[in-house]
Amino acid sequence: FAIGRPLRRSIVAFVAWTLICWCFFRLPEGELPLPSASLHSRELLARQENITMSPLQGSTTETTEVNVFEAEPYIDKSPKLNESEKAVKLQAQIPNLPLVYWFENKNMKRSKNSSCAKYPSVYDIHFNNIYWQQTDTTNGTFFLYGAYLDVRAKNRLGPTVRVLSMINRIEPTVKTFCQLWFNKTQEPIFSKVLEYKYIWYKKWGNYKQGIFQPYLLACQLPKSHWGEIPSSVSIVEKECDNATNNLRVIYNKPASGKKEKFCVCVKGLDFPDDDLSVRLVEWLELLNTLGADKIFLYNLEVHPNVTKVLDHYVQKGIVDLTPLSLPGYQPNLPGLQHLYLKSKLNNKRQNELIPYNDCLYRNMYRYEYIALLDIDEVIMPLDHTNWADMMEDVVTASLKVKNESRASYNFRNVYFMDEMTDKHEHHTHFKDIPPYLHMLQHVYRSANYTKPGQYVKCFHNPEKALILHNHFPLGCLGGVCTSYPVDTKLGHLQHYRSDCVTALKKSCVEFKKTSVKDTTIWRWKDQLISKTTSALLKMGFFGGKSDKDYQET
């Protein structure tokens, strides 16, 4: 039969399209790379290979091929941690939680009786923003951060468990109790909360109900338990309440009983957008050179390069880094937290008192002196090469004035502002110092110090300090706090800033008007250049160059 013209056209078009498709798919197949494995997983996934795939078993390419039907992807097959191993790992992440102790004893029935004061399970604790524990009372909400055993000789209460907390009340009146848990007993020991020590002055502001206020609570150990260390403590409103909190009691007393010399405490770091990594390296190396045995930093949110620096110095044993969050309804969302703290300055300062005092109580048995510094501040010895020698002379001088040890030794503040060096050196840097070393480059300071007692920083005596503020102790064991003003011929506080603090804007003009060259820091110039540059090379801040390349140069 005759095929119509429209049908012939359709057949021809179909055959032509079939030939085109056949030719296209018979061309040599391009390499189709497999999705690369994440480099952020464990070492098992770290290895990369040049892998291609072919849907046909018989096909060949110039590179190694994998039969997708027989290939085995790199997945994590490492052994799972058991509960005890998980507890140890988690304990390091949340040091205020008695995780290891709870896992070891979770099958034991511990309580006063069947209806009174049961030992709180980890799963019944009311956590708040990871690092806080919450308990609600009839007059305020408590956010508990840390608990510490205080057996210092000057503690008039005798052996005492002290608890750091934020409470949304001023002058709390609610009666509360400590449930103290010991390793050798099945029942808790009840102890009344004797005081709410306010870590703030109401004249500074924010003295309002509903705002989180920093407090240090105190519970005495009964004489029957002196010489023992509680494993944990819970705060309750009534003795028989089943607690919603359980804090590990920290007691970091060295087995040898011997203290190291100096540690430095730094408040929660809040620099999400500022890459202060190189500045931080210079600062850490200088403090370590001057005599800081350890530098304790708390971390809210920082730039990724700063994280790299902190991790490096943690591995070296110079830095101890503790993650931190804000309690209650305060924001912890990255970015928003920074904006909140920038906007709410008094809230920010009240929150800072928790890490400062946690650092004091974690280290009161481990160091002779504790300094609270920001990363743009250095207590600089002017007549000595290290802190230890300087403090020997400072203490000797103080005893001549009054024959007693002081709660703190304060150093006057002087500004090293960026513009002072720019003005004198005409915006050029010193040729024998790398331009990225900020403190070594900025050696012009104000001729005048801030007023005595203003913006000072201290070496605190942990045998006497009860509660600390950024600049001074707010409370001391044995009564009145005594702070000795260090002679500016022996040492001062070098404060590196682009401008004065807001409260000094009026007098800042006078500070800027007269500046003098102060090259005290250059005594350690060679050491600092070597240590800082070597650290930056090891961390990869100079691209492909290695520490070995630098040493050869």
C-alpha positions in Angstrom: 0.0 0.0 0.0 1.2 3.6 -0.6 2.6 5.5 2.3 1.3 9.0 2.6 3.7 12.0 2.5 3.0 13.1 6.1 3.8 9.6 7.4 7.0 9.3 5.4 8.2 12.6 6.9 7.5 11.3 10.4 9.5 8.1 9.8 12.5 10.0 8.3 12.5 12.4 11.3 12.3 9.5 13.8 15.2 7.6 12.1 17.3 10.8 11.9 16.7 11.5 15.6 17.6 7.9 16.5 20.9 8.1 14.6 21.8 11.5 16.3 21.2 10.0 19.8 23.1 6.8 19.0 26.1 8.9 17.8 26.0 11.1 20.8 26.0 8.3 23.4 28.7 6.4 21.6 31.2 9.2 22.1 34.0 8.7 24.8 32.5 9.1 28.2 33.7 12.0 30.3 34.9 11.5 33.8 32.1 11.8 36.3 33.6 12.5 39.7 32.0 11.0 42.8 31.0 13.5 45.5 34.0 14.2 47.7 33.8 13.0 51.3 33.7 15.6 54.1 37.1 16.5 55.4 35.6 17.4 58.7 34.9 13.8 59.8 37.4 11.4 61.5 40.7 10.2 60.0 38.9 7.3 58.3 37.4 9.8 55.9 40.4 12.0 55.5 42.0 10.1 52.6 41.1 11.3 49.1 41.6 9.4 45.8 41.2 10.3 42.2 38.0 8.3 41.7 35.8 8.1 38.6 32.8 5.9 37.9 31.6 4.1 34.9 28.1 2.6 34.5 29.5 -0.1 32.3 31.8 -2.8 33.7 33.8 -3.1 30.5 34.6 0.6 30.0 38.0 2.1 30.6 39.4 5.6 31.3 42.8 7.0 31.9 42.3 7.3 35.7 41.4 4.8 38.4 37.8 3.6 38.0 35.4 2.3 40.5 32.5 0.0 39.8 29.7 1.7 41.7 27.9 -1.6 42.2 30.9 -3.1 44.0 32.6 0.0 45.6 32.6 0.5 49.3 32.4 4.1 50.4 34.7 5.4 53.2 32.4 5.6 56.3 33.3 5.7 59.9 33.6 2.1 61.3 35.5 3.0 64.4 34.3 1.3 67.6 31.5 3.1 69.4 32.2 4.5 72.9 30.7 2.8 75.8 28.8 4.8 78.4 31.8 5.2 80.7 33.9 6.5 77.8 31.1 8.8 76.7 30.9 10.1 80.3 34.6 11.0 80.4 34.4 12.7 77.0 31.3 14.7 78.0 32.7 15.6 81.4 35.5 17.6 79.7 32.9 19.5 77.8 30.7 20.3 80.8 33.0 20.4 83.8 30.4 21.5 86.3 28.4 18.3 85.8 29.2 15.2 87.9 28.8 13.0 84.8 31.5 10.4 85.5 30.4 10.0 89.2 26.7 9.7 88.1 27.5 7.0 85.5 29.5 5.0 88.0 26.7 5.1 90.6 23.5 5.5 88.6 22.2 2.1 89.7 22.5 2.9 93.4 19.5 4.2 95.1 20.5 7.3 96.9 18.1 9.5 98.9 17.1 10.5 102.4 14.2 8.1 102.1 11.7 7.0 99.4 10.0 10.4 99.3 12.8 12.8 100.3 15.8 14.2 98.4 16.5 11.7 95.7 19.9 12.0 94.0 19.1 13.8 90.8 19.6 11.8 87.6 21.5 13.6 84.8 18.3 13.2 82.7 16.2 15.0 85.3 18.4 18.1 85.5 16.9 21.3 84.0 19.7 22.4 81.8 19.8 26.0 80.5 21.9 27.0 77.5 24.2 24.0 77.9 26.4 25.2 80.7 23.8 26.4 83.3 21.4 24.5 85.5 18.1 26.0 86.5 16.0 25.8 89.6 12.7 27.7 90.2 11.8 29.0 93.6 8.8 30.8 95.0 10.8 34.0 94.8 13.1 34.0 91.8 14.8 31.7 89.3 18.3 30.5 89.9 20.8 29.8 87.1 23.6 27.8 88.6 27.1 27.8 87.0 29.7 26.2 89.3 30.3 24.9 92.8 33.7 24.9 94.7 35.0 23.7 98.0 36.6 26.5 100.0 38.9 25.3 102.8 41.1 28.4 102.9 42.6 29.2 106.3 41.1 32.6 106.4 37.5 31.4 105.7 35.6 32.2 108.9 32.8 29.8 107.9 35.1 26.8 107.9 34.9 24.3 105.0 32.3 25.7 102.7 30.8 24.9 99.4 30.3 28.1 97.3 28.0 28.2 94.3 28.2 30.8 91.5 24.8 31.7 90.1 22.8 34.3 88.3 19.4 35.1 90.0 16.7 37.3 88.6 16.2 39.0 92.0 17.9 41.8 93.9 18.6 40.9 97.6 17.0 37.4 97.5 15.0 36.6 100.6 14.0 33.0 99.7 15.4 30.4 102.0 17.2 27.7 100.3 19.3 24.6 101.2 22.3 22.7 99.8 21.9 18.9 99.4 25.5 17.8 99.8 26.4 14.4 98.3 29.5 12.5 99.4 31.0 9.4 97.9 30.7 7.3 101.1 27.1 8.0 102.0 23.8 7.1 100.5 22.0 10.1 102.0 22.5 13.8 101.3 23.7 16.1 104.1 21.5 19.2 104.4 23.1 22.6 104.9 21.3 26.0 104.9 22.4 28.6 102.3 24.0 31.1 104.7 24.4 34.0 102.4 23.8 35.4 98.9 27.0 37.4 98.3 26.2 40.1 95.7 29.0 40.5 93.1 28.0 44.0 92.1 27.4 47.5 93.4 23.9 48.8 93.0 25.3 52.3 92.2 26.6 50.8 88.9 23.1 50.3 87.6 20.8 47.4 86.5 19.6 47.2 90.1 16.2 45.9 89.2 14.1 42.9 89.8 13.9 40.5 86.9 17.4 41.3 85.6 20.0 38.5 86.1 22.2 39.4 89.0 25.5 37.7 89.9 25.7 36.0 93.3 28.0 33.7 95.3 26.0 31.3 97.6 27.6 29.6 100.6 26.8 26.4 102.5 28.9 25.2 105.4 30.0 21.6 105.7 29.0 20.1 109.1 31.9 19.3 111.4 31.2 15.6 111.0 32.3 16.0 107.3 35.3 18.3 107.7 38.2 16.8 105.8 35.9 15.2 103.2 35.2 16.4 99.7 31.6 16.5 98.5 31.1 14.9 95.1 28.3 17.2 94.1 25.7 19.7 95.5 22.1 20.6 94.6 20.3 23.8 95.6 16.7 23.3 96.7 14.0 25.5 98.4 13.0 22.7 100.8 15.3 20.1 102.2 13.3 17.1 100.8 12.7 18.6 97.3 13.9 16.4 94.4 16.5 18.7 92.9 16.5 19.8 89.3 20.2 20.7 89.5 23.4 18.9 90.5 26.8 20.6 90.3 30.1 18.8 90.6 32.1 20.3 93.5 35.4 21.5 92.2 38.4 21.1 94.4 41.6 21.6 92.4 44.2 21.3 95.1 47.6 20.0 93.8 48.6 16.7 95.3 52.0 18.2 96.1 50.4 21.2 97.8 52.8 23.4 95.9 51.5 26.4 94.0 52.7 27.7 90.7 53.3 31.4 90.4 51.0 33.3 88.0 47.8 32.6 86.1 45.8 35.1 84.0 42.0 35.0 83.6 40.2 36.5 80.6 36.4 37.1 80.4 34.2 35.6 77.7 35.7 36.4 74.3 33.2 38.1 72.1 34.8 39.0 68.7 32.8 37.2 66.0 33.8 39.6 63.2 37.2 40.9 64.3 40.2 38.8 63.3 42.4 39.4 66.3 44.4 36.3 65.8 47.9 37.8 65.2 47.4 40.3 68.0 46.3 37.4 70.3 49.5 35.4 69.4 51.7 38.4 70.3 49.8 38.9 73.6 49.9 35.2 74.6 53.6 35.0 73.9 54.4 38.1 75.8 52.5 37.0 78.9 54.1 33.6 78.8 57.6 35.3 78.5 56.9 37.5 81.5 55.9 34.6 83.7 52.3 33.5 83.2 52.2 29.8 83.9 48.7 29.4 82.4 46.2 31.7 80.7 42.5 30.8 81.3 40.1 32.1 78.6 36.4 31.8 78.2 34.8 31.7 74.8 31.5 33.1 73.7 32.0 33.7 70.0 35.2 34.5 68.0 36.5 34.7 64.5 37.6 31.3 63.0 41.3 32.4 62.9 41.1 33.2 66.6 39.8 29.7 67.2 42.8 28.3 65.3 45.1 30.3 67.6 43.4 29.2 70.8 43.4 25.6 69.8 47.2 25.9 69.1 48.0 27.2 72.5 45.6 24.8 74.2 47.7 22.0 72.6 50.9 23.6 73.8 49.5 23.7 77.4 49.7 27.5 77.7 46.0 28.2 77.4 43.0 26.6 79.1 39.8 27.4 77.1 36.3 27.1 78.5 33.2 27.4 76.3 30.6 29.8 77.7 27.0 30.9 77.2 24.6 33.4 78.6 21.9 32.2 81.0 18.2 32.5 80.9 16.4 34.3 78.1 19.6 36.1 76.9 20.4 35.4 73.3 23.1 32.8 72.4 22.5 32.8 68.7 25.8 33.6 66.9 25.9 37.3 65.8 22.8 38.2 67.8 24.6 37.5 71.1 27.3 40.0 70.1 24.8 42.7 69.2 23.0 42.1 72.6 26.2 42.5 74.6 27.2 45.6 72.7 23.9 47.2 73.3 23.4 46.1 77.0 26.7 47.1 78.6 25.6 46.6 82.2 24.2 43.2 81.4 27.5 42.4 79.7 29.5 43.5 82.7 27.3 41.5 85.1 27.7 38.4 83.0 31.5 38.8 82.9 31.7 38.4 86.7 30.8 34.7 86.4 33.8 33.6 84.4 36.1 35.9 86.5 35.0 34.3 89.7 34.9 30.8 88.3 38.5 31.3 87.3 39.4 32.5 90.8 37.8 29.4 92.5 39.1 26.9 90.0 42.7 28.2 90.6 42.8 29.5 94.2 44.9 26.5 95.4 47.0 26.3 92.2 48.6 29.8 91.9 50.1 32.4 94.1 48.7 35.3 92.0 45.7 35.6 89.7 45.4 38.5 87.3 42.2 39.5 85.4 43.3 41.0 82.1 41.8 41.9 78.7 43.7 40.9 75.6 44.8 44.5 75.0 46.4 44.8 78.5 49.7 43.8 79.9 51.1 44.3 83.4 54.6 45.4 82.5 57.6 45.2 84.8 59.7 48.4 84.4 62.7 47.5 86.6 62.8 43.7 86.2 62.6 41.2 83.4 59.8 39.1 84.7 56.7 39.2 87.0 58.3 37.0 89.7 61.2 39.3 90.4 59.0 42.4 90.2 56.5 41.0 92.7 59.3 40.1 95.2 60.2 43.8 95.3 56.5 44.9 95.3 55.7 42.7 98.3 58.8 43.9 100.2 57.8 47.5 99.6 54.2 46.9 100.8 55.4 45.2 104.0 57.4 48.3 104.9 54.2 50.3 104.7 52.2 47.8 106.7 53.4 44.4 107.9 50.5 42.3 106.4 49.9 40.6 103.1 47.4 42.3 100.8 44.3 41.0 99.0 45.6 42.5 95.8 48.4 44.6 94.3 47.1 47.2 91.8 48.9 48.7 88.8 48.1 52.1 87.3 46.7 52.3 83.8 48.4 54.1 81.0 47.2 54.3 77.4 49.3 53.3 74.3 47.0 54.6 71.6 47.4 53.8 67.9 47.5 57.4 66.8 50.4 58.3 69.1 52.9 56.2 67.2 51.4 57.3 63.9 51.9 60.9 64.9 55.5 60.5 66.0 56.7 58.0 63.4 54.7 59.6 60.5 52.7 56.4 59.9 55.7 54.2 59.2 56.7 51.2 61.2 60.0 50.3 62.8 62.1 48.5 60.2 63.6 45.9 62.5 60.2 44.8 63.8 57.6 42.9 61.7 54.7 45.3 61.0 52.1 42.8 62.2 53.4 42.9 65.8 51.2 45.6 67.2 52.6 46.0 70.7 56.2 46.0 69.6 55.4 48.6 67.0 53.3 50.9 69.3 55.8 52.3 71.8 54.3 55.8 72.4 52.1 56.3 75.4 50.3 59.0 77.2 52.7 61.0 79.5 49.9 60.9 82.2 48.4 57.9 83.9 44.7 57.6 84.7 43.9 58.6 88.2 45.0 56.3 91.1 42.5 53.6 91.5 40.9 54.2 88.1 41.0 51.4 85.5 43.8 49.6 87.4 44.4 45.9 87.1 45.7 43.7 89.9 47.6 40.6 90.9 45.1 39.1 93.3 46.0 37.0 96.3 43.7 34.0 96.2 44.2 33.3 99.9 42.2 36.4 100.6 40.0 37.2 97.7 36.3 36.2 98.1 34.7 37.8 95.1 36.4 39.6 92.2 35.5 42.4 89.9 37.3 43.4 86.7 39.5 46.0 88.6 39.4 45.2 92.3 38.3 42.5 94.7 34.7 43.3 95.9 34.9 41.0 99.0 37.7 39.4 100.9 38.1 36.8 103.6 38.8 38.2 107.0 36.9 41.5 106.4 38.1 44.6 104.6 39.8 44.2 101.2 43.3 45.7 101.1 44.9 46.7 97.8 48.5 47.9 97.6 49.2 50.5 94.8 52.3 49.5 93.0 55.0 52.2 92.5 55.0 53.2 88.8 58.8 52.8 88.9 58.3 49.1 89.4 55.4 48.4 87.0 52.3 49.6 85.4 49.4 48.5 83.2 50.0 49.0 79.4 46.7 49.4 77.7 46.7 49.3 73.9 43.7 51.0 72.4 42.6 53.0 69.4 40.8 55.4 71.8 39.9 56.0 75.4 37.1 54.2 77.1 33.8 56.0 76.8 33.8 57.2 80.4 37.0 59.1 79.8 36.1 60.9 76.6 36.5 64.3 78.2 39.9 63.7 79.7 41.0 61.7 76.7 42.1 65.0 75.0 44.7 65.5 77.7 46.0 61.9 77.4 46.5 62.4 73.7 48.0 65.8 73.9 51.3 64.7 75.5 52.8 61.4 74.6 56.2 59.9 75.3 58.2 57.1 73.8 58.3 54.0 76.1 60.3 51.1 74.7 60.2 48.9 77.8 58.7 46.1 75.7 61.7 46.0 73.4 63.7 44.2 76.2 61.9 41.1 74.9 61.9 42.2 71.3 64.0 39.3 69.9 62.2 36.7 71.9 58.8 38.0 70.9 59.6 38.2 67.2 61.0 34.7 67.2 58.2 33.1 69.2 55.4 34.9 67.5 56.6 34.4 64.0 57.4 30.8 64.7 53.8 30.2 66.0 52.3 32.0 63.0 54.3 29.8 60.6 53.2 26.6 62.4 49.6 27.7 62.2 49.9 28.5 58.5 49.4 32.2 58.6 52.1 32.8 56.0 50.7 30.4 53.4 53.1 27.8 52.3 56.1 28.9 54.3 57.0 26.6 57.2 58.7 27.2 60.5 61.8 25.5 59.1 61.9 28.1 56.2 61.8 30.8 58.8 64.6 29.3 60.9 66.8 29.0 57.8 66.1 32.6 56.9 
